[in-house]
Amino acid sequence: MVPGMKALSCVLCVACASTGQPHVDDAALAEDMASAATAFLASLTPEQADRARFPLEHAQRTDWHYIPRARPGVSLGELAHAPRALAYGFLATALGRRGLLKASAIMALEEVLYRREHGSGPFVRDPGAYFLTIFGTPSTTTTWGWRIEGHHLSINLTLVDGRQPIAAPAFLGAAPSTSRVLGREELLGLQLLSSLDDERRRVAVYTATAPDDILTGPDTVLGELPGLAVGRMTSAQRASFAALLDELLATLPPELAARERALIAAHDIERVTFTWAGAASRELPHYFRLSGPTFLYEFDNTQEQATHVHTVWHARSPAGGDFGTDLLREHYRNHPHGAHR
């Protein structure tokens, strides 16, 4: 096996035997999430618990954003020591080690922004202004979901039938980007671009000007852009692509990362495309995306002289869709009477 193909095979090793359905066990993860959510809710005051819980069908479940704004739920900053510890334990069920480090650093950067703006900027900068919200009843058998959200962070989980997790949309941002909170994915994207020869680079780069922000924020359609397919990459370029994909999946807990790898492999890794826009430099505005049949990922570093990063991961229909909407639609079609209860 050539080196690049070996690297790509390693990234997708869990999925190599897949015949269409991911061969991973979500039961332990689903049980951890349900237990963590139940313990967290039990630790709250009655008033806090009322603010933290919404029906599964509530419009708030899909009303996500990454800007500073008023949010429903219970904030980390208002919690006493015990419920705050349980809240971080709850968050740890949705993120891998690297993802938890990134999320914690993103929250901490609010203090940096507060000091930089001398507390008088247009928005309130507060590391405690991250809100937990639970939709439905935590369970390993019924459909429910939850979110943690604040400035530059929106992690959304849906568990269909309490055991099929959909971790999308997932937004992580960082300012200033010189903190390198999201620096590894940026570096790996640049390395993949630099590995391309002139012919392949012309295919991958669709415009010399990067967009001002991610193109698939709230209430947008997951459209397509031209790009270079993995199937057209050399072995060395595949190795660079594999390293980038591995970094993105490392944000998730092992069970979810394995599930995503299996889905990507089952729907043809050769069709995943790499797209670049803007400069080939960390110091100038740039943007890239990976897009395949089951997912779409965007990385944008253009604002404030390329010191402000936005990233997002979306699930497409074969992976359940954002918030599990496509999987739930199919589920309700097959179980039309109170299927989510």
Secondary structure as GFF3:
##gff-version 3
##sequence-region A 1 341
A	DSSP	alpha_helix	3	11	.	.	.	ID=ss1
A	DSSP	three_ten_helix	13	15	.	.	.	ID=ss2
A	DSSP	alpha_helix	27	43	.	.	.	ID=ss3
A	DSSP	alpha_helix	46	52	.	.	.	ID=ss4
A	DSSP	beta_strand	53	54	.	.	.	ID=ss5
A	DSSP	three_ten_helix	59	62	.	.	.	ID=ss6
A	DSSP	beta_strand	74	75	.	.	.	ID=ss7
A	DSSP	three_ten_helix	76	78	.	.	.	ID=ss8
A	DSSP	alpha_helix	81	92	.	.	.	ID=ss9
A	DSSP	alpha_helix	97	116	.	.	.	ID=ss10
A	DSSP	beta_strand	131	135	.	.	.	ID=ss11
A	DSSP	beta_strand	144	150	.	.	.	ID=ss12
A	DSSP	beta_strand	153	160	.	.	.	ID=ss13
A	DSSP	beta_strand	164	166	.	.	.	ID=ss14
A	DSSP	beta_strand	170	174	.	.	.	ID=ss15
A	DSSP	three_ten_helix	177	179	.	.	.	ID=ss16
A	DSSP	alpha_helix	183	194	.	.	.	ID=ss17
A	DSSP	alpha_helix	198	204	.	.	.	ID=ss18
A	DSSP	beta_strand	205	207	.	.	.	ID=ss19
A	DSSP	beta_strand	228	229	.	.	.	ID=ss20
A	DSSP	three_ten_helix	230	232	.	.	.	ID=ss21
A	DSSP	alpha_helix	235	249	.	.	.	ID=ss22
A	DSSP	alpha_helix	254	266	.	.	.	ID=ss23
A	DSSP	three_ten_helix	269	271	.	.	.	ID=ss24
A	DSSP	beta_strand	273	278	.	.	.	ID=ss25
A	DSSP	beta_strand	286	291	.	.	.	ID=ss26
A	DSSP	beta_strand	295	302	.	.	.	ID=ss27
A	DSSP	alpha_helix	303	306	.	.	.	ID=ss28
A	DSSP	beta_strand	308	315	.	.	.	ID=ss29
A	DSSP	three_ten_helix	317	319	.	.	.	ID=ss30
A	DSSP	three_ten_helix	322	324	.	.	.	ID=ss31
A	DSSP	alpha_helix	325	334	.	.	.	ID=ss32
###
